Amino acid sequence: MGDMPDSTTPAAVLALHYWAGAGHEFNALRPLLPAGTTLLAPDLPGFGAQGAPMGFDYSVGAYADWVATFIAEQKLTDYVLVGHSLGGKVALALAATRPAGLRRLVLLSPSPPSPEPISDDNRAASLAAYGKPVEAEKTFHTITEAALPAAVHQQIVADNLRSDHVAWDAWLLGGSLEDLTALMGEIAVPCHLLVGADDRAIPAAAQRQQTLPLLPPGTQLTEVPGAGHLLPYEAPAAVAAAIAG
């Protein structure tokens, strides 16, 4: 029996960040997770410090394939997958492939499996906002509700401004509009859906309509009071609790 895994040993946690963000958004979770838990939070191609591989097309499927390669490289055999916003849609696509070792799926204000609810005017405004510090500040105030330290505020704005232009546009014009609903029946692991009660980017009502009905029966939806769209920054304790199960 010595070769059997210990069911009390924490799974690794693989966390995928939001559009125009970076993996360090999950840093506040590290001291809140069970002792011994490994948290991996890579920058996704086109964001943070991560360049895109040659020929990368920035589709949801391309991101899911990139994450699958990362999982293989890290030799993850037992892990919880966390996906936030863009990372949530990528996590859904990956979970639908039923990867070996995936234990659970935790979705944080995910981009829904169906096209994200954004108006043409807002999409055009977001496209025009690329690389503009004033617009990055406006975005910060739109996507957060809870008070955050100045250093975190600066980090969120800086991440926005260092996004790759191709990745920025590709999500707005492509990935966010992809329809993965036909794949959702393939997800075979327990899921937990968290959304900020004051999320203005993808409101709780949209998650109830577009995301929750497509997840496995029994999926829990938690609305986090006082939080906006950036749950790992605004409510790390609630996120850590969901990850711990």
N, C-alpha and C positions, 0 to 999 in steps of 0.2 A: 504493500500500500504506500510505501515511501515515495514512489514516483508520481502519485496522484497529486494534482494541484490542491493547495490548501484553500478552501472556499472563503476563509477569512482574510486572505491576502488581497490588498486593494488592487484592482485592475489599474493599468496605466490609463491616463486620460489624454486624449488627443483633441485639441481645441482649435477650431477654425474661426478666424476673425471676420469682422464686418467689412463691407465695401469702403475703401479709402481709409482703412485702419491698418493694424499690424498685430502680430502675435503677442506683443507685450501687454495688450489690453487685459490679458488673463493673469498678469503677475500677482495681483492682489489675492487671487485664489490660493496661491501656493501654501501659505501658512494655515489656511482654513480647511484643507483637505486632510483625510486620515493620514496619520504618520506612515511613511513608506510609499505613498502614492507618487508615481512619476507623472508629471504634467509636461506634455510636449505641445508647443503652440507655435508652429512655423509661420513665417510670413508667406502668404500665398503669392504666386507669380504676378508681378506687376505692382505689388504693394510692399510697404516697408522696405527692407533691404533685398528683397527677392526679385531678381530678374526673371524673365520668362525664357523657357527653353526654346531652341530654334524651332520655328514652325508652330509655336503654341497659338491656338486660335481663340482663347479666352471664353470658350463655351463652358456651360456647366459640366458637361461630360469631360472636357479637357481638364478642368480643375479636379474633378473626381478621380480621373486617371493619375494626375500628378500626386494627389493625396495617397492613392493606392500604392504608388511607387515609394513614397515617403514611408508608409507603413512597412513595406517590405524591407527597405533600407534600415529602418529602426528595429526590425525583427519583433514587431508587436504581435503577440499571440493571444492577448487577453486585454481588451481595452474598452473604455467608454468613449464614445464619439460625441463631442460637443460642437454645435454649429451655431454661429451668431450671424443673423442677417444674411448677407451673401454666403457666408460659411454655412448657414443653416440649409440653404438650397443645395449647396454642394454636398453636405452631409446626407441629405435625403437621397440624392442621386447615388451616392456611394453605398448607403445602406440598402438600397434597392437591388444592388448586385449581390447581396448576402455575403459579404467578405468574411473569411474565416477569422475568428477571434473577436468579432464585435459582440459585446455583451449588452450594451444599452445605448440609446440615442437620447441626448438632451438638446433640445432646440430652444435657442434664445432669440425671441423676436425674429424668427426666420423669414427670409424672403419666401413667400408661399410656393407650393409646387406649381400652381397656375400662375399666369402673368401677374407681376406685382402691381398693386393698385396705385398707379401714379398717373396723373393727368399729363396730357401732351404739353401743356404749358409748363408744368413743374419739371418735366423731363428736359425740355428745351432750356429752362433756367439752370438746371444742374449741369447740362453740357457746357453752357456758357460760363459757368462758375469755375471751371478748372484752373487751378494755379493762382487764384486770386485771394490774397490774404483776407480781404474784407468779407468775401463770400464764405471763406472757411470759418471765420468767426460767426457769421450768421448761421451756418450749418451747425456749429457747436451748440448754439442756443436753441436750435430747433430740435436736435436729437437728444438733448439731455434735459432732465427735470430736476434731479437731485443736485444739491450744492456739491461741488468737487474742488479739491485743492488746486491752487494756481498751477502747480507743476503738471498735474494731470490735464488741466485745461490746455496748457501749452503743448503737451504731447499729442493730444487729440487733433489740434489744429495743425501741428507739424506733420503728423501722419497724413492728413488730408492733402497737404501741399506737396508731399513727396511722392504721391501716387503717380504711376506711369500714365501718360496721356492716353495711350492706346487701351490700356486696361480700364481706365476711367470710362471712356466712351463705349467700349465693348460691353460693359455691364449694363449701361443705360439703354443701349440700342439693341442688345442681344440677350445676355444672360438673364436679366431681370424679367424679360418677356417670354422666356422659354416656358413651355407647358410640359411638366413632368407627371401630370396626373395619372397617365396610363401606367406609370411604373410604381405607383405608391402601394399597390396591392402586394408587391414583392417584399416589402419591409416585414421582417419576421422577428424583430427584437422589441422589447418594451421601450416605450417612448415617454418622455416628459416634456411638455411644452410650457415655456415661461414667457410672459410678456409684461412689460411695464404698464401699469394701469394708466399712465399718462403718456404712453408712446404716441407721438404724432407722426412718426415716419410710416409705421405699419401698425395701425391701431388694433387693440384687442378684438374689436368687432370683426375686422378683416381676418384675423387669425381664426376666430370661431367659424367663419364662413368658408374660408379658402384652405385652411391648413388642417384644423382638428378633425373634420369629417373624413379626411383621407388617411389618417394615421390609424394604427391598430386599435381595435376595440379595447376600452379600458385606459386609453392614454389620458393622463392627468394634465389639466390646464391650470396653471397657477398665474394669477394676476398679482404682480408685485406692486404694492402701494408706494406712491411717491417716486416712482422710477419712470424714466423715459425709454429711449431706444437702446442705450448703452448699458445694459444690465451688468456686465462684468465690472464696469467702473462704478456704477451707481448702487448696485445691490449685490456685492460679491458674496455676502453670507447666504443670501437666497440661492444664488447660483451654486455655491459649494454644497449646500444642503441637497439640491436636486441631483448633483453629480454623485454624492454619497449614497443617494437612494433612500 
